[in-house]
């Protein structure tokens, strides 16, 4: 609920009535540390009402008790534990989140409960900032917003999630204020399993796909999914996937993924047991390459032309300014296309076609197999093609239209 909605609904309550109805702590969204984020009245507020002895799960998944639809918050990011005995403190536990849980600017170790005092600052990942408030402190916030009282004093400022200079220094040391390149956070990993939400993959992230939360970051619960089934990694070169020795294999289209890294293109389905996963996001977020293999373990990329038609592969090659050789086999057609920095150099087929004629013949192929070797040596001296891949694509378009 937004704070403004809470105020409208409950501001008429007396202090006694408020205490009788809201005897539990609150999480109030904040943004004052960086002077960013939503206006105060638009911030989210959560009443932390215990459910027996069970903790309240914080995360992006729809099933979470405190759902934060915020980028870089894990599906099940952390757990808020109610006190086991009267008068004891609530506590917070990080549940192996990807981007960390922070208490007063200090990153919490996974699996360890940390006690929460009134008005402490919490952060889930790099951007989701909240203040933990007992009911009395929250009531002060409610009254201030309702009556528009003067600027708060230091004690009241803490209750609003605003920090003193000492705490700001601590938060600065923990990189709360570091600038995040938003173009590196727009790639999401999806699945068709109803119980999973899209998972952001940032540059430098490595995500394990598997059957159980104990072993995997992206959980697909099925007997045909291994505990650690596959691994997805993102670098400045793109997003890559490899199989982790799963029993039933990982497939990109008709290509079985092995232990070496294979690039994962946007919106291409990957079969993991009975489920499929795929990436979404803008093409430019992948970096400067999109159809090359991770340089640490370079191998030739291969696959089905039904999944990646020749014209699509060449478009990607041109966009990424890739150098290498593409081999095409489709029925009786066997051919090679070489390119440097995304520009076509030479094309040849087994039947004797060369140059523009050979490239035109292979450009329209949509079934068969391909092999892409980004490490192949190519020479400008072998150039037989003078036009760009985009020009061939335009020509093919007008042929199709006619």
PyMOL commands that set and color helices and strands:
alter all, ss='L'
color gray80, all
select helices_A, chain A and resi 3-10+15-21+40-42+135-147+154-159+165-173+182-184+283-286+295-297+310-320+355-363+380-382+389-401
alter helices_A, ss='H'
color red, helices_A
select strands_A, chain A and resi 26-29+45-47+56-59+66-67+78-81+91-94+101-103+106-107+114-115+120-124+128-133+188-191+199-200+206-210+218-219+230-235+238-243+250-252+255-257+262-263+270-272+275-280+301-304+324-330+333-340+343-349+369-373
alter strands_A, ss='S'
color yellow, strands_A
deselect
rebuild
show_as cartoon
